[in-house]
Amino acid sequence: MDNTSLGAVESRFADIIWQNEPLSSGELVKICEKELNWKKPTTYTVLRKLCERGIFKNEGGTVSSVISREEFYAVQSEKFVEETFDGSLPAFIAAFTKRKNLSEKDIDEIRRMIDTYGEE
């Protein structure tokens, strides 16, 4: 995947595909016309660009993802931590928690994730 970021409009478009895949390119055009008020050429142009970036594929008129939504955002998150916090997850968490309090549920879930990390 060459480019791991999406603009706001690309994100909405990508979410449409992830929520409906696999779908025909014709169905995608209809959904984008309704949801985004796009014409057919706009849908195909954005789809082509995201296919070239390795996020989606359009084979035989069927559109599907190359990577899942979760995988895509995991890559984006890793890139953000790497670029912003020199790859330090503790530094990211420290910065995050300075402005946002974690609930007991959040803390328990993070502990569970840490505890099970080595088990997977």
KEKE-3310 file (N, C-alpha, C; in steps of 0.2 Angstrom, whole numbers, plus 5000, padded with zeros to 4 digits):
npx = (5004:5004:5001:4996:4985:4970:4959:4945:4934:4938:4938:4925:4920:4928:4923:4910:4913:4919:4908:4899:4905:4908:4904:4895:4902:4893:4883:4890:4891:4878:4876:4885:4880:4868:4872:4884:4881:4887:4893:4894:4907:4915:4914:4921:4933:4939:4938:4947:4959:4961:4962:4974:4982:4982:4972:4959:4951:4946:4939:4934:4922:4918:4919:4930:4939:4957:4964:4957:4946:4950:4963:4969:4967:4975:4988:4988:4988:5000:5009:5007:5011:5024:5029:5026:5029:5041:5040:5036:5025:5022:5025:5015:5003:5005:5004:4991:4983:4985:4976:4964:4954:4955:4942:4937:4934:4941:4954:4954:4952:4964:4973:4970:4973:4987:4991:4987:4995:5007:5003:4997)
npy = (4994:5010:5023:5028:5036:5045:5057:5067:5065:5054:5045:5043:5038:5026:5020:5017:5007:4997:4994:4988:4978:4962:4972:4976:4987:4995:4995:5002:5014:5018:5019:5029:5040:5042:5044:5052:5061:5060:5059:5046:5046:5052:5043:5032:5038:5041:5028:5021:5028:5024:5010:5010:5014:5003:4999:4995:4984:4981:4970:4962:4970:4969:4976:4976:4975:4976:4977:4976:4987:4989:4984:4994:5006:5002:5003:5016:5021:5016:5023:5036:5036:5032:5043:5055:5052:5046:5033:5028:5020:5021:5035:5041:5037:5043:5057:5057:5054:5065:5074:5068:5059:5042:5030:5018:5006:5008:5007:4994:4987:4990:4985:4971:4969:4971:4961:4949:4951:4944:4931:4928)
npz = (5000:4995:4999:5015:5019:5020:5013:5019:5011:5003:5014:5018:5006:5006:5017:5013:5003:5012:5020:5012:5004:4996:4981:4966:4953:4948:4958:4967:4961:4961:4975:4979:4971:4978:4992:4992:4982:4970:4952:4940:4933:4943:4954:4948:4946:4959:4964:4956:4959:4973:4971:4964:4974:4982:4991:4988:4976:4959:4951:4937:4937:4950:4966:4979:4995:4997:5009:5025:5034:5047:5047:5038:5046:5057:5051:5048:5061:5067:5059:5062:5076:5074:5067:5075:5088:5088:5087:5099:5109:5123:5125:5117:5123:5135:5131:5126:5137:5145:5141:5141:5151:5156:5157:5169:5163:5151:5156:5161:5149:5142:5151:5150:5136:5136:5145:5138:5127:5125:5124:5112)
capx = (5000:5009:4999:4991:4981:4964:4956:4938:4929:4940:4936:4918:4920:4931:4918:4905:4915:4920:4902:4895:4909:4909:4898:4897:4904:4887:4880:4894:4890:4871:4876:4889:4875:4863:4876:4889:4879:4892:4891:4897:4914:4918:4915:4926:4940:4941:4939:4954:4965:4961:4964:4981:4986:4982:4967:4954:4952:4940:4940:4928:4916:4917:4924:4932:4945:4963:4965:4951:4946:4954:4970:4970:4968:4981:4994:4988:4990:5007:5013:5006:5015:5031:5031:5024:5031:5047:5038:5035:5018:5021:5025:5009:4998:5006:5001:4984:4980:4986:4970:4958:4954:4953:4937:4939:4933:4946:4960:4953:4953:4971:4977:4969:4977:4994:4992:4986:4999:5012:5000:4995)
capy = (5000:5016:5029:5026:5041:5046:5063:5066:5062:5047:5041:5042:5033:5019:5017:5014:5000:4992:4992:4984:4974:4964:4975:4978:4994:4998:4996:5007:5021:5020:5021:5036:5045:5044:5046:5058:5066:5060:5056:5040:5047:5054:5037:5028:5041:5040:5021:5020:5030:5020:5004:5011:5014:4996:4998:4991:4981:4981:4964:4959:4974:4968:4980:4973:4978:4972:4977:4978:4994:4988:4984:5001:5011:5000:5005:5023:5023:5015:5028:5042:5035:5033:5050:5060:5050:5042:5026:5026:5020:5025:5043:5043:5036:5049:5063:5056:5054:5071:5078:5064:5054:5035:5027:5011:5001:5008:5005:4987:4984:4991:4980:4965:4969:4970:4954:4944:4952:4939:4925:4927)
capz = (5000:4994:5003:5020:5022:5016:5015:5022:5006:5002:5020:5017:5000:5008:5022:5009:5001:5017:5023:5007:5000:4989:4978:4959:4952:4946:4964:4970:4958:4964:4982:4979:4969:4984:4998:4991:4977:4964:4946:4939:4932:4950:4958:4945:4947:4966:4965:4952:4963:4979:4968:4963:4981:4985:4996:4985:4969:4955:4946:4933:4939:4957:4970:4986:4998:4998:5016:5029:5037:5053:5045:5036:5052:5061:5048:5049:5068:5068:5055:5066:5082:5072:5065:5080:5095:5087:5088:5106:5111:5130:5124:5114:5128:5140:5128:5125:5144:5148:5139:5141:5156:5154:5161:5172:5158:5146:5159:5161:5143:5141:5155:5147:5130:5138:5148:5133:5121:5124:5123:5105)
cpx = (5004:5007:4994:4987:4975:4961:4949:4934:4931:4938:4929:4917:4922:4926:4912:4907:4916:4913:4898:4898:4907:4903:4900:4899:4898:4883:4884:4892:4883:4872:4880:4884:4871:4867:4880:4887:4884:4889:4895:4905:4918:4919:4921:4933:4943:4942:4946:4960:4966:4964:4972:4985:4985:4977:4961:4956:4946:4941:4934:4921:4914:4922:4924:4938:4951:4965:4958:4952:4950:4961:4973:4972:4973:4987:4994:4991:4997:5011:5013:5011:5022:5033:5030:5028:5038:5046:5037:5028:5017:5021:5018:5003:4999:5003:4994:4980:4981:4979:4964:4959:4951:4947:4940:4939:4938:4953:4960:4955:4960:4975:4976:4973:4984:4995:4991:4991:5004:5009:4998:5000)
cpy = (5006:5022:5027:5031:5043:5053:5062:5063:5055:5042:5039:5037:5026:5016:5013:5007:4995:4990:4988:4979:4966:4967:4976:4985:4998:5000:5002:5014:5023:5023:5028:5041:5047:5047:5052:5063:5066:5057:5050:5041:5049:5047:5033:5031:5040:5032:5019:5022:5026:5013:5004:5011:5008:4995:4994:4988:4981:4976:4961:4963:4972:4971:4977:4976:4973:4972:4979:4985:4994:4988:4991:5006:5009:5003:5013:5025:5022:5020:5034:5042:5036:5040:5055:5058:5046:5035:5023:5026:5023:5032:5045:5042:5041:5055:5062:5057:5060:5075:5074:5059:5047:5033:5020:5006:5001:5005:4997:4984:4984:4986:4973:4964:4968:4963:4949:4945:4946:4932:4923:4925)
cpz = (5000:4999:5008:5023:5017:5018:5017:5017:5004:5008:5019:5011:5002:5013:5018:5006:5006:5020:5018:5003:5001:4986:4970:4958:4951:4953:4968:4967:4961:4971:4983:4976:4975:4990:4997:4985:4971:4958:4945:4938:4939:4954:4955:4946:4954:4967:4962:4956:4969:4977:4967:4969:4985:4991:4994:4978:4966:4950:4943:4935:4947:4962:4977:4989:4998:5005:5019:5032:5043:5052:5042:5041:5056:5058:5049:5056:5069:5065:5059:5073:5080:5071:5070:5086:5094:5088:5095:5108:5118:5129:5121:5119:5134:5138:5128:5132:5147:5147:5140:5146:5154:5159:5164:5167:5153:5149:5159:5155:5141:5144:5152:5140:5132:5141:5143:5127:5120:5123:5116:5100)
residu = (MET:ASP:ASN:THR:SER:LEU:GLY:ALA:VAL:GLU:SER:ARG:PHE:ALA:ASP:ILE:ILE:TRP:GLN:ASN:GLU:PRO:LEU:SER:SER:GLY:GLU:LEU:VAL:LYS:ILE:CYS:GLU:LYS:GLU:LEU:ASN:TRP:LYS:LYS:PRO:THR:THR:TYR:THR:VAL:LEU:ARG:LYS:LEU:CYS:GLU:ARG:GLY:ILE:PHE:LYS:ASN:GLU:GLY:GLY:THR:VAL:SER:SER:VAL:ILE:SER:ARG:GLU:GLU:PHE:TYR:ALA:VAL:GLN:SER:GLU:LYS:PHE:VAL:GLU:GLU:THR:PHE:ASP:GLY:SER:LEU:PRO:ALA:PHE:ILE:ALA:ALA:PHE:THR:LYS:ARG:LYS:ASN:LEU:SER:GLU:LYS:ASP:ILE:ASP:GLU:ILE:ARG:ARG:MET:ILE:ASP:THR:TYR:GLY:GLU:GLU)
# end
